[in-house]
Amino acid sequence: MSMFRFSVGPWNVHSGADAFGPEVRSEIPFADKVKRFKEIGFDAVQFHDDDAVPDMNDLSDAQIRAKAKATRKILEDNGLVAEFVAPRLWMDRRTIDGGYTSNSAKEREFADWRSLRSIDIANELGCDKIVLWLAREGTLCYESKDAITSVRRILDAINKMLEYDKKIKVLIETKPNEPVDISFCPTMGHALALSAASVDPNRVGGLLESAHAMLAGLDPANEIAFALTFGKLWGVHLNDQNGLKFDQDKAFGVQNLRTAFNQVKVLVENNYGSKGEYVGLDVKAMRTQPQENSYRHLENSLKIAKMLEEKAKKFDYAFQKKCVETRDYEALEMYVLELLMKG
């Protein structure tokens, strides 16, 4: 029996379009996705604001709340709950140069509006977490923005959210690049610095995605451990990545099995999930998979995560201690590999 509860986003079942080609699968209706998520074994759904309320820019505040309520009904009908809401600022023409860090006051105002509406949506969905993937909060041309002003603007936006709702928590999901060239908040350390400087550090934490850490040239298990050290790991998105290239969202563990094991191991060792946190599987199907395999990557990732959890629970800490005392790291390394390769 897994100690974890698992979450997934509707974008993790997608049409397969990429920057260099068209869609290859049909889009599946949201209600159908939710039904299948439950059947696969997920416990919660992650949301962008416009996943929960499509076309929200054209709606009044009251209409936004009403649409969010209807989305919650779909979740409840399928025995699922919402994990978080994330304002999808990077997809709007008004925020192509960033939302919170745009040089335009009007665009920054729009970003704030979407963020506060995301809080309204979260309240209607019954969750208390807002995730900030600061996708365009950086630069394509370094000299186009003042870095110090930009960091302060991100902090100002976070403070507005904290002051708007005294119960909401803000989770910063860090990434070093893509779609921007240079990010103002590329790592978990940057996220925790923003947390410490906010008006309520107790309500600002981090969300670590495996691939994002790898894209920064960092080990995701260490990034997880860093946030856990300060009680700030409030979400994880487990996936995999083949080197320092675009964000691939490969099925968890299929590329770097030992790295995946150590992520699960540190979560198990620190009783992650005991405060209601979810293990998110932020993975996407390989682009050319046929329609009937639209969910296979989720099934595989969930199975791998649970298998690695069982491996972590079998880890021989007495043998580890002996190896450490004698500095026999070769033996320890071989033990880990044998543990992973045994049936």
C-alpha positions as CSV (number, residue, x, y, z in Angstrom):
1,M,0.0,0.0,0.0
2,S,1.5,3.3,-1.1
3,M,2.1,6.0,1.5
4,F,1.5,8.6,-1.2
5,R,-1.5,10.3,-2.8
6,F,-1.0,11.0,-6.5
7,S,-2.2,13.9,-8.6
8,V,-2.3,14.7,-12.4
9,G,-3.2,17.6,-14.6
10,P,-5.6,17.6,-17.6
11,W,-2.6,18.8,-19.8
12,N,-0.9,15.5,-19.1
13,V,-3.3,14.0,-21.6
14,H,-2.8,16.1,-24.7
15,S,-3.0,16.2,-28.5
16,G,0.8,15.8,-29.1
17,A,1.5,19.1,-30.8
18,D,5.0,20.5,-30.4
19,A,6.9,23.6,-31.5
20,F,7.8,21.8,-34.8
21,G,4.6,20.0,-35.8
22,P,0.9,19.7,-35.6
23,E,-1.4,17.8,-33.3
24,V,-1.4,14.0,-33.7
25,R,-4.2,13.0,-31.4
26,S,-7.7,14.3,-30.8
27,E,-8.3,16.4,-27.7
28,I,-10.2,14.4,-25.0
29,P,-13.1,16.1,-23.1
30,F,-12.2,17.2,-19.5
31,A,-14.9,15.1,-17.9
32,D,-13.7,12.0,-19.7
33,K,-10.1,12.6,-18.5
34,V,-11.3,13.0,-14.9
35,K,-13.2,9.7,-15.1
36,R,-10.1,7.9,-16.4
37,F,-7.8,9.5,-13.9
38,K,-9.9,8.0,-11.1
39,E,-9.8,4.6,-12.8
40,I,-6.0,4.7,-13.1
41,G,-5.6,5.4,-9.4
42,F,-5.1,9.1,-9.0
43,D,-6.5,11.0,-6.0
44,A,-6.4,14.7,-7.1
45,V,-6.4,16.9,-10.2
46,Q,-4.0,19.8,-10.8
47,F,-5.4,22.9,-12.5
48,H,-4.4,25.9,-14.5
49,D,-6.9,28.6,-13.9
50,D,-8.3,28.2,-17.5
51,D,-8.5,24.4,-17.2
52,A,-11.1,25.0,-14.4
53,V,-12.7,28.0,-16.1
54,P,-12.2,28.0,-19.9
55,D,-12.3,31.5,-21.5
56,M,-12.1,33.1,-18.1
57,N,-10.8,36.4,-19.6
58,D,-14.3,37.0,-21.1
59,L,-16.2,36.3,-17.9
60,S,-17.2,38.4,-14.9
61,D,-15.8,37.5,-11.4
62,A,-19.2,36.0,-10.5
63,Q,-19.3,33.9,-13.7
64,I,-15.7,32.7,-13.0
65,R,-16.7,31.4,-9.6
66,A,-19.9,29.8,-11.0
67,K,-17.9,27.9,-13.7
68,A,-15.3,26.8,-11.0
69,K,-18.2,25.4,-9.0
70,A,-19.4,23.4,-11.9
71,T,-15.9,22.0,-12.4
72,R,-15.8,21.0,-8.7
73,K,-19.0,19.0,-9.3
74,I,-17.3,17.0,-12.0
75,L,-14.5,16.2,-9.6
76,E,-16.9,15.2,-6.8
77,D,-18.9,13.0,-9.1
78,N,-15.7,11.0,-9.8
79,G,-14.4,10.9,-6.2
80,L,-11.5,13.3,-6.8
81,V,-10.4,16.7,-5.4
82,A,-8.4,19.6,-6.7
83,E,-4.7,20.0,-5.6
84,F,-3.9,23.5,-6.8
85,V,-4.7,26.2,-9.3
86,A,-1.9,27.9,-11.3
87,P,-2.5,31.1,-13.3
88,R,-1.6,30.4,-16.9
89,L,0.1,33.7,-17.7
90,W,2.5,32.5,-20.3
91,M,-0.2,31.8,-22.9
92,D,-1.8,35.3,-23.1
93,R,-0.7,37.8,-25.8
94,R,-0.7,40.5,-23.0
95,T,2.1,38.7,-21.1
96,I,4.4,37.5,-23.8
97,D,7.2,39.4,-22.1
98,G,6.3,38.2,-18.7
99,G,3.3,38.9,-16.4
100,Y,4.7,40.1,-13.0
101,T,7.9,41.3,-14.6
102,S,6.5,42.9,-17.7
103,N,7.8,46.4,-18.4
104,S,4.1,47.4,-19.0
105,A,2.1,48.4,-15.9
106,K,-1.1,47.4,-17.7
107,E,0.2,44.0,-18.4
108,R,1.4,43.6,-14.8
109,E,-2.1,44.6,-13.7
110,F,-3.6,41.9,-15.9
111,A,-1.2,39.3,-14.4
112,D,-2.4,40.4,-10.9
113,W,-6.0,40.0,-12.0
114,R,-5.5,36.5,-13.2
115,S,-3.6,35.6,-10.0
116,L,-6.4,36.8,-7.8
117,R,-9.0,35.1,-9.9
118,S,-7.0,31.9,-9.5
119,I,-7.4,32.3,-5.8
120,D,-11.2,32.7,-6.3
121,I,-11.2,29.5,-8.4
122,A,-9.1,27.6,-5.8
123,N,-11.6,28.6,-3.1
124,E,-14.5,27.3,-5.2
125,L,-12.6,24.1,-6.0
126,G,-11.9,23.5,-2.3
127,C,-8.1,23.8,-2.4
128,D,-5.7,26.2,-0.7
129,K,-2.7,26.1,-3.0
130,I,-1.7,28.5,-5.8
131,V,1.2,27.3,-8.0
132,L,3.4,29.9,-9.7
133,W,5.3,28.5,-12.7
134,L,7.1,31.7,-13.5
135,A,7.4,30.7,-17.1
136,R,8.1,34.1,-18.8
137,E,9.4,35.9,-15.7
138,G,12.8,36.3,-17.2
139,T,14.4,37.6,-20.4
140,L,15.1,36.7,-23.9
141,C,17.3,39.8,-24.1
142,Y,19.1,40.4,-20.9
143,E,19.3,44.1,-21.1
144,S,15.5,44.4,-21.7
145,K,14.7,44.2,-18.0
146,D,16.3,45.3,-14.8
147,A,16.9,42.1,-12.8
148,I,16.6,43.7,-9.3
149,T,13.3,45.5,-10.2
150,S,12.0,42.3,-11.7
151,V,12.7,40.2,-8.6
152,R,11.0,42.9,-6.5
153,R,8.0,42.8,-8.9
154,I,7.6,39.0,-8.4
155,L,7.8,39.5,-4.7
156,D,5.1,42.3,-4.9
157,A,2.8,40.0,-6.8
158,I,3.2,37.2,-4.3
159,N,2.5,39.6,-1.4
160,K,-0.7,40.8,-3.2
161,M,-1.9,37.2,-3.3
162,L,-1.1,36.6,0.4
163,E,-2.9,39.8,1.4
164,Y,-5.9,39.0,-0.8
165,D,-6.6,35.7,0.9
166,K,-5.2,34.9,4.4
167,K,-5.5,31.2,4.0
168,I,-4.0,30.6,0.5
169,K,-0.5,29.1,0.1
170,V,1.8,30.0,-2.8
171,L,4.0,27.3,-4.2
172,I,6.8,28.5,-6.5
173,E,7.6,26.0,-9.3
174,T,11.1,26.8,-10.4
175,K,12.7,26.3,-13.9
176,P,15.9,27.8,-15.3
177,N,14.9,28.3,-18.9
178,E,12.2,27.7,-21.6
179,P,10.2,29.5,-22.7
180,V,12.6,32.3,-21.6
181,D,16.3,32.2,-22.0
182,I,17.2,33.5,-18.5
183,S,14.9,33.1,-15.5
184,F,14.7,35.3,-12.4
185,C,13.8,32.3,-10.2
186,P,15.6,29.3,-11.6
187,T,16.1,27.0,-8.6
188,M,14.6,26.0,-5.3
189,G,17.0,28.2,-3.5
190,H,15.7,31.2,-5.3
191,A,12.1,30.2,-4.4
192,L,13.0,30.0,-0.7
193,A,14.7,33.4,-0.8
194,L,11.4,34.9,-2.2
195,S,9.5,33.0,0.6
196,A,11.7,34.5,3.3
197,A,11.3,38.0,1.9
198,S,7.5,37.8,1.6
199,V,4.9,39.3,4.0
200,D,4.1,35.8,5.3
201,P,6.9,33.3,4.8
202,N,4.8,30.5,6.4
203,R,2.5,30.6,3.4
204,V,5.2,30.6,0.6
205,G,6.9,27.3,-0.3
206,G,8.2,25.4,-3.3
207,L,7.2,22.8,-5.9
208,L,10.0,20.8,-7.4
209,E,9.7,19.2,-10.9
210,S,12.3,16.6,-11.7
211,A,13.0,17.8,-15.2
212,H,13.3,21.4,-14.2
213,A,16.1,20.6,-11.8
214,M,17.9,18.5,-14.4
215,L,17.6,21.4,-16.8
216,A,19.4,23.5,-14.3
217,G,22.2,20.9,-14.1
218,L,21.1,19.9,-10.6
219,D,20.1,16.6,-9.0
220,P,16.3,16.6,-8.3
221,A,16.6,14.5,-5.2
222,N,19.0,17.2,-3.7
223,E,16.6,20.0,-4.7
224,I,13.8,18.0,-2.9
225,A,16.0,17.5,0.1
226,F,16.9,21.2,0.2
227,A,13.2,22.2,0.4
228,L,12.5,19.5,2.9
229,T,15.2,20.8,5.1
230,F,13.2,24.0,5.7
231,G,9.8,22.4,5.7
232,K,9.1,24.1,2.3
233,L,8.4,21.2,-0.1
234,W,4.7,21.5,-0.6
235,G,4.5,19.8,-4.0
236,V,6.5,17.6,-6.4
237,H,6.1,16.9,-10.1
238,L,7.9,13.7,-10.9
239,N,9.0,13.0,-14.4
240,D,12.1,12.4,-16.4
241,Q,14.5,14.1,-18.8
242,N,17.1,13.1,-21.3
243,G,19.8,15.7,-20.8
244,L,19.9,19.5,-21.0
245,K,17.5,20.1,-23.7
246,F,13.8,21.2,-23.9
247,D,11.4,20.1,-21.1
248,Q,10.5,16.6,-22.2
249,D,8.1,15.5,-19.4
250,K,9.1,11.9,-20.0
251,A,7.4,9.1,-17.9
252,F,8.9,9.0,-14.4
253,G,12.0,6.8,-14.2
254,V,12.2,5.7,-17.8
255,Q,15.4,7.6,-18.5
256,N,17.3,8.0,-15.1
257,L,16.1,5.1,-12.9
258,R,18.6,5.6,-10.1
259,T,17.9,9.4,-10.0
260,A,14.2,8.5,-9.8
261,F,14.8,6.1,-7.0
262,N,16.6,8.7,-4.9
263,Q,13.8,11.1,-5.4
264,V,11.3,8.6,-4.0
265,K,13.7,7.5,-1.3
266,V,14.1,11.0,0.1
267,L,10.3,11.5,0.1
268,V,9.8,8.2,1.9
269,E,12.5,8.9,4.4
270,N,11.0,12.3,5.3
271,N,7.4,11.1,5.5
272,Y,6.3,13.3,2.6
273,G,2.6,13.4,2.2
274,S,1.8,13.2,6.0
275,K,0.6,16.9,5.9
276,G,-1.6,16.3,2.9
277,E,0.9,16.9,0.1
278,Y,0.5,15.1,-3.2
279,V,3.0,13.4,-5.5
280,G,2.2,14.9,-8.9
281,L,3.1,13.0,-12.0
282,D,3.7,15.7,-14.6
283,V,4.3,13.5,-17.7
284,K,3.3,13.6,-21.3
285,A,2.7,10.8,-23.8
286,M,5.4,10.5,-26.5
287,R,4.3,12.6,-29.3
288,T,3.6,9.9,-31.9
289,Q,1.7,7.6,-29.7
290,P,-1.8,6.7,-31.1
291,Q,-5.0,7.9,-29.5
292,E,-5.7,4.6,-27.7
293,N,-2.4,5.0,-25.8
294,S,-3.2,8.5,-24.5
295,Y,-3.1,7.4,-20.8
296,R,-0.3,4.7,-21.0
297,H,2.4,7.2,-19.8
298,L,0.3,8.0,-16.7
299,E,-0.2,4.3,-15.9
300,N,3.5,3.6,-16.4
301,S,4.6,6.5,-14.2
302,L,2.3,5.6,-11.4
303,K,3.4,2.0,-11.5
304,I,7.1,3.0,-11.5
305,A,6.6,5.4,-8.6
306,K,5.0,2.7,-6.5
307,M,7.6,0.1,-7.4
308,L,10.4,2.5,-6.4
309,E,8.6,3.3,-3.2
310,E,8.7,-0.4,-2.3
311,K,12.4,-0.5,-3.2
312,A,13.0,2.5,-0.9
313,K,11.2,0.8,1.9
314,K,13.5,-2.2,1.5
315,F,16.7,-0.2,1.6
316,D,19.2,-1.7,4.0
317,Y,20.3,1.2,6.2
318,A,22.5,-1.1,8.3
319,F,24.5,-2.1,5.3
320,Q,24.6,1.6,4.2
321,K,26.1,2.5,7.6
322,K,28.7,-0.2,7.4
323,C,29.8,1.0,3.9
324,V,29.9,4.6,5.0
325,E,32.1,3.7,8.1
326,T,34.6,1.8,5.9
327,R,34.3,4.2,3.0
328,D,33.3,1.4,0.7
329,Y,31.2,3.4,-1.6
330,E,31.7,1.0,-4.5
331,A,29.9,-1.7,-2.4
332,L,27.1,0.8,-1.6
333,E,26.7,1.8,-5.2
334,M,26.5,-1.9,-6.3
335,Y,24.0,-2.6,-3.6
336,V,21.7,0.2,-4.9
337,L,22.0,-1.1,-8.4
338,E,21.3,-4.6,-7.4
339,L,18.3,-3.5,-5.4
340,L,16.9,-1.7,-8.4
341,M,17.6,-4.6,-10.8
342,K,16.2,-7.4,-8.7
343,G,12.6,-8.5,-9.4
